[in-house]
Amino acid sequence: MSDQEPQAIRLSRRSFGAAPIIVAIGALELPAIVLRLGGIHLGVVADTAIFGLAIVSAAFLLAWAAEAAEVEISQALAVAFIALIAVLPEYAVDMTFAWKAGSDPSFAPFAVANMTGGNRLLIGLGWSFVFLLFWYRTRGKFLKLDRSHSIDVIALGAATLYSLTIPLKGSISLIDTAVLTSIFVLYILVIARLESDEPELVGPARAIGALPRAQRRVVLIGMFVFAALGIFLSAEPFAEGLIETGVELGVDEFLLVQWLAPLASEAPEFLVAGILAYRGRATVAMGALLSSKVNQWTLLLGGLPVAFSASSGGLEALPLDARQQQEVWLTAAQSAFAVAVLVSLSLNRQEAIGLLGLFLVQFFIPFDGIREAMTYVYLALAVLIFVLNRHDVRVLFASARAEWRELREARAS
């Protein structure tokens, strides 16, 4: 290709080259659409696999479209937007379980299973994965976050502190929804005002972002609509199929719902974060996963009683049995440890290995005693880090105040 070739032609070829990838991934939704609309059944395991594949396909489309939307809005807001859109498939599956629990209480444990599994995967695998790629590429000892990420850490800390009270009540109520949603709304209102840099997109998102504005918006709308259709048609049969598959294959259906569904829906987000980290943008990748954790630990957790109440026909709280209380405790404790690690606005190799190692212990040894022990380990480590790094806590809040002060001054000038 000639160096003098017009930029418009180069952008056009880049977009054309990405089109087959987008079409191929999108085509994975078609079998699920045919099955659902045609009322066709190939067997529990086969149907569940097809609907699960459609959700993975939709997640990829949403991740690419949301990332490309960075060219339309501020980068800080785009990161939160990407984090929210990319996990919509998981929201759909989890809300399906919560909705069904309104008329059939046996589904309540699965709503909590999917929510806690997704949250623990984000920290245990996602954060450590980004750091290990960063270390592999740079041999850097510390992955430094931007000062603006102090807002994310504070928002996650507030949600985590509140979430520690939920198991004590034995339910997730609409009051919890109000508190957690308020935290998320305040978080969005703040980061939406932050200054933005020129976005650096990768893969298909880069090709979409390079399109002329009118074409780009048509493509983005088309991808969002098609992905939403796949999610809408696949979420319920996939959720039910996971349970039936567990029964048919003799696998614990709770664990299947807790790990397989979130892993399928969050795979694209992990892939995008991995690509960014590998290409030298580990800070942006970590910021995206941190924002995802904020929205999952606020909106996803808070959304469960909304779906449950709407289905049950009253202002009901989603009940938590002893196992579910333990799962929420463990997830909240892991979140507390993660916040403690990030109060310094950095992540080092020991901390990343700790996040991964502690996650793998409770992942591969899913017993009550281990979950309880890991909860205490997470909390003890969190308290220890907060005490040893109490200066970093003050610096974190000072960074957030400085960021807000600069924002106000910039808007006033």
C-alpha positions in Angstrom: 0.0 0.0 0.0 1.4 3.4 -1.0 2.2 5.9 1.7 0.5 8.5 -0.4 -2.7 6.5 -0.6 -5.6 8.7 0.6 -6.6 8.2 4.2 -10.3 7.7 3.2 -9.3 4.7 1.1 -7.2 3.2 3.9 -10.1 3.6 6.4 -12.5 2.1 3.9 -10.3 -1.0 3.3 -9.8 -1.4 7.1 -13.6 -1.3 7.6 -14.2 -3.7 4.8 -11.6 -6.1 6.2 -13.4 -6.2 9.6 -16.8 -6.7 8.1 -16.4 -10.5 7.6 -15.4 -10.9 11.2 -18.4 -9.0 12.4 -20.8 -10.9 10.1 -19.3 -14.3 11.1 -19.7 -13.6 14.8 -23.2 -12.2 14.3 -24.2 -15.3 12.3 -23.6 -17.4 15.4 -26.9 -15.9 16.7 -28.9 -17.3 13.7 -29.3 -20.9 14.9 -30.7 -19.7 18.2 -33.1 -17.4 16.5 -34.3 -20.2 14.2 -34.8 -22.6 17.2 -36.7 -20.1 19.3 -39.0 -18.6 16.6 -39.5 -22.0 14.9 -40.2 -23.9 18.2 -37.5 -26.4 17.3 -35.9 -28.6 19.9 -32.7 -30.6 19.4 -32.3 -31.9 22.9 -31.5 -30.1 26.2 -27.7 -30.1 25.9 -27.7 -29.1 22.2 -30.3 -26.4 22.7 -28.5 -24.9 25.7 -25.2 -24.9 23.7 -26.8 -23.1 20.8 -28.5 -20.5 23.0 -25.3 -20.0 24.9 -23.4 -19.5 21.7 -25.9 -16.8 20.7 -25.3 -15.0 24.0 -21.5 -15.1 23.4 -22.1 -13.8 19.9 -24.3 -11.0 21.2 -21.7 -10.1 23.8 -19.0 -9.7 21.2 -21.2 -7.5 19.0 -22.1 -5.4 22.0 -18.5 -5.1 23.2 -17.3 -3.9 19.7 -20.2 -1.5 19.2 -19.9 0.0 22.7 -16.1 0.4 22.3 -16.6 2.1 18.9 -19.0 4.5 20.6 -16.0 6.1 22.3 -15.7 8.4 19.3 -19.2 9.7 20.1 -18.9 10.5 23.9 -16.2 11.3 26.4 -13.7 8.5 27.1 -14.4 8.3 30.8 -18.2 7.9 30.1 -17.4 5.5 27.3 -15.5 3.2 29.6 -18.5 3.0 31.9 -20.8 2.6 28.9 -18.6 -0.2 27.5 -18.6 -1.9 30.9 -22.4 -1.7 31.2 -23.2 -2.8 27.6 -20.6 -5.6 27.6 -22.3 -7.4 30.5 -25.9 -7.0 29.3 -26.0 -10.7 28.3 -25.2 -11.6 31.9 -27.8 -9.1 33.2 -30.4 -10.7 30.9 -29.7 -14.2 32.2 -29.6 -13.1 35.8 -32.8 -11.1 35.6 -34.4 -14.1 34.0 -33.6 -16.2 37.0 -34.9 -13.4 39.4 -38.1 -13.0 37.4 -38.8 -16.7 37.5 -38.1 -16.8 41.2 -41.1 -14.5 41.7 -43.4 -17.4 40.8 -41.1 -20.3 41.6 -38.9 -19.8 44.6 -36.6 -22.7 43.5 -35.1 -20.2 40.9 -33.9 -17.7 43.6 -30.6 -19.4 44.3 -29.7 -19.4 40.6 -30.1 -15.6 40.4 -27.7 -15.1 43.3 -25.4 -17.8 41.8 -25.0 -16.0 38.5 -24.5 -12.6 40.1 -21.9 -13.7 42.5 -20.1 -15.8 39.9 -19.8 -13.0 37.5 -18.5 -10.6 40.1 -15.9 -13.0 41.4 -14.7 -13.9 37.8 -14.2 -10.2 37.0 -11.7 -9.7 39.9 -10.2 -13.2 40.2 -9.6 -13.8 36.5 -10.1 -10.4 34.8 -7.9 -8.2 36.9 -5.1 -10.7 37.3 -5.2 -11.5 33.6 -4.7 -7.9 32.6 -1.7 -7.5 35.0 -0.1 -10.7 33.8 -0.3 -9.5 30.2 1.1 -6.1 31.3 4.0 -7.8 33.1 4.6 -10.2 30.2 4.9 -7.3 27.7 6.8 -4.8 29.9 8.2 -6.6 32.9 6.8 -3.7 34.9 6.5 -4.2 38.6 3.5 -1.9 39.1 0.5 -1.3 36.9 -0.4 2.3 37.6 -3.9 3.6 37.3 -4.8 7.1 36.3 -5.8 9.6 39.1 -9.3 9.7 37.7 -9.7 6.0 38.6 -9.8 7.1 42.3 -13.5 7.8 41.6 -14.1 4.2 40.5 -12.3 2.8 43.5 -14.3 5.0 45.9 -17.6 4.0 44.2 -16.7 0.3 44.5 -15.6 0.8 48.1 -19.0 2.4 49.0 -20.9 -0.3 47.3 -18.8 -3.0 48.9 -19.2 -1.5 52.4 -22.9 -1.5 52.0 -23.0 -5.0 50.5 -21.5 -6.4 53.6 -24.8 -5.7 55.4 -27.0 -7.6 52.9 -26.4 -11.2 54.2 -27.2 -10.1 57.7 -30.8 -9.4 56.5 -31.2 -12.7 54.8 -32.6 -11.0 51.6 -31.9 -8.5 48.9 -34.6 -5.8 49.1 -35.8 -2.8 47.1 -34.1 -0.6 49.8 -30.8 -2.2 48.7 -31.8 -1.4 45.1 -32.2 2.3 46.0 -28.9 2.5 47.8 -26.8 0.7 45.2 -28.5 2.4 42.3 -27.8 5.8 43.9 -24.1 4.9 44.2 -24.0 4.0 40.5 -25.9 7.2 39.4 -23.6 9.4 41.4 -20.6 7.6 39.9 -21.9 8.1 36.4 -22.7 11.8 37.0 -19.1 12.4 38.1 -17.2 10.4 35.4 -19.4 11.8 32.7 -17.9 15.2 33.3 -14.2 14.1 33.1 -12.0 15.3 30.3 -11.6 12.8 27.5 -8.6 11.8 25.4 -8.6 10.7 21.8 -9.8 7.1 21.9 -7.5 4.3 20.6 -9.7 1.5 19.4 -8.7 -2.0 18.4 -9.9 -4.7 16.1 -13.4 -4.4 14.6 -14.2 -1.5 16.9 -11.5 0.4 15.3 -12.9 -0.2 11.8 -16.4 0.8 12.9 -15.1 4.0 14.6 -13.3 5.0 11.4 -16.5 5.1 9.4 -18.1 8.4 8.5 -20.5 9.5 11.2 -23.7 8.7 9.4 -22.5 5.2 8.4 -21.0 4.5 11.8 -24.3 5.3 13.6 -26.2 3.0 11.3 -23.8 0.2 11.9 -23.8 0.8 15.7 -27.6 0.8 15.8 -27.8 -2.3 13.7 -25.3 -4.2 15.9 -27.0 -3.1 19.1 -30.5 -4.1 17.8 -29.3 -7.5 16.4 -27.4 -8.3 19.6 -30.4 -7.3 21.7 -32.7 -9.6 19.6 -30.3 -12.6 20.2 -30.2 -11.9 23.9 -34.0 -11.5 24.2 -34.7 -14.8 22.4 -31.9 -16.7 24.1 -31.7 -15.6 27.7 -34.7 -17.6 29.0 -34.1 -20.9 27.2 -30.4 -20.6 28.1 -31.1 -20.0 31.8 -33.6 -22.9 31.9 -31.3 -25.1 29.8 -28.4 -24.7 32.2 -30.4 -26.2 35.0 -31.8 -29.0 32.9 -28.3 -29.7 31.5 -26.9 -30.0 35.0 -29.6 -32.5 35.9 -29.2 -34.5 32.7 -25.4 -34.7 32.9 -25.2 -35.1 36.7 -23.4 -31.8 37.2 -24.3 -29.4 40.1 -26.6 -27.0 38.3 -25.8 -24.3 40.9 -22.1 -24.3 39.9 -23.0 -24.5 36.3 -25.1 -21.4 36.5 -22.6 -19.7 38.7 -19.6 -20.1 36.5 -20.5 -21.2 32.9 -23.1 -18.5 32.2 -21.0 -15.5 33.4 -17.9 -16.9 31.7 -19.7 -17.1 28.4 -21.2 -13.6 28.7 -18.0 -11.9 29.9 -15.5 -13.7 27.5 -15.7 -10.8 25.0 -15.0 -8.2 27.7 -12.0 -10.2 28.9 -10.8 -10.5 25.3 -11.0 -6.8 24.7 -9.2 -6.0 27.9 -6.5 -8.6 27.0 -6.0 -7.0 23.6 -5.7 -3.6 25.1 -3.2 -4.8 27.8 -1.1 -6.7 25.2 -1.0 -3.5 23.0 0.4 -1.4 25.9 -2.9 0.0 27.2 -3.1 -2.0 30.4 -4.3 1.1 32.3 -7.3 1.5 30.0 -8.0 -2.3 30.2 -7.9 -2.3 33.9 -10.1 0.8 34.0 -12.7 -0.9 31.9 -12.8 -4.0 34.1 -12.9 -1.8 37.3 -15.9 0.0 35.9 -17.5 -3.3 35.1 -17.1 -4.4 38.7 -18.7 -1.1 39.8 -21.8 -1.5 37.7 -22.1 -5.3 38.4 -21.8 -4.7 42.2 -24.4 -1.9 42.1 -26.9 -2.3 39.2 -26.7 -6.1 38.8 -27.0 -6.8 42.5 -29.6 -4.1 43.0 -31.6 -5.2 40.0 -32.4 -8.6 41.3 -35.2 -7.6 43.8 -36.7 -5.4 41.0 -37.2 -8.3 38.7 -38.3 -10.5 41.6 -40.9 -8.0 42.8 -42.2 -7.3 39.3 -42.8 -11.0 38.8 -44.3 -11.7 42.3 -46.7 -8.8 42.0 -45.6 -7.1 45.3 -42.8 -5.2 46.9 -41.0 -8.4 47.8 -37.3 -8.9 48.8 -35.4 -11.7 47.1 -34.8 -14.3 49.9 -31.3 -15.6 50.6 -30.9 -19.1 52.2 -27.8 -20.0 54.1 -25.8 -21.0 51.0 -26.8 -17.7 49.2 -25.8 -15.6 52.3 -22.5 -17.3 52.3 -22.0 -16.6 48.5 -22.8 -12.9 49.0 -20.5 -12.7 52.0 -17.6 -14.3 50.0 -18.2 -12.0 47.0 -18.4 -8.9 49.2 -15.2 -10.0 51.0 -13.4 -10.5 47.7 -14.5 -7.0 46.7 -13.2 -5.5 49.9 -9.8 -7.2 49.3 -9.8 -5.8 45.7 -10.6 -2.3 46.9 -7.8 -2.5 49.5 -5.4 -3.5 46.8 -6.3 -0.6 44.6 -6.3 2.2 47.2 -2.8 2.9 46.0 -4.1 3.2 42.5 -1.7 0.5 41.4 -1.5 -3.3 41.2 1.7 -5.2 41.6 2.7 -8.8 40.8 2.1 -10.1 44.3 -1.3 -8.6 44.5 -2.3 -9.9 41.1 -1.1 -13.4 42.1 -3.0 -13.1 45.3 -6.2 -12.2 43.5 -5.8 -15.1 41.1 -4.7 -17.7 43.7 -7.4 -16.9 46.3 -10.0 -17.1 43.5 -8.8 -20.4 42.2 -8.9 -22.0 45.7 -12.6 -21.3 46.2 -13.3 -22.1 42.5 -11.8 -25.5 42.5 -12.8 -26.4 46.1 -16.5 -25.3 46.2 -17.3 -26.5 49.7 -19.0 -24.6 52.5 -16.0 -24.8 54.8 -13.7 -23.4 52.1 -16.1 -20.6 51.2 -16.3 -19.6 54.8 -12.6 -19.7 55.3 -11.9 -17.7 52.2 -14.3 -15.1 53.3 -12.3 -14.6 56.5 -9.0 -14.6 54.6 -10.2 -11.9 52.2 -11.5 -9.7 55.0 -8.4 -10.2 57.1 -6.2 -9.3 54.2 -8.3 -6.3 53.4 -8.2 -5.0 56.9 -4.4 -5.6 57.1 -3.8 -3.7 53.8 -6.0 -0.8 54.8 -4.1 -0.5 58.1 -0.7 -0.7 56.5 -1.6 1.6 53.7 -3.8 4.0 55.5 -1.8 6.9 54.0 -2.9 5.7 50.5 -6.5 5.9 51.6 -6.1 9.6 52.4 -4.2 10.1 49.1 -7.0 8.3 47.2 -9.7 10.7 48.5 -7.3 13.7 47.9 -6.9 12.5 44.3 -10.7 12.3 43.9 -11.1 15.8 45.3 -8.4 17.2 43.1 -10.0 15.6 40.1 -13.4 17.1 41.0 -11.8 20.5 41.7 -10.0 20.6 38.4 -13.2 19.6 36.7 -15.2 22.4 38.3 -12.5 25.0 37.5 -12.4 23.8 33.9 -16.1 24.1 33.6 -16.1 27.6 35.2 -13.4 28.9 32.8 
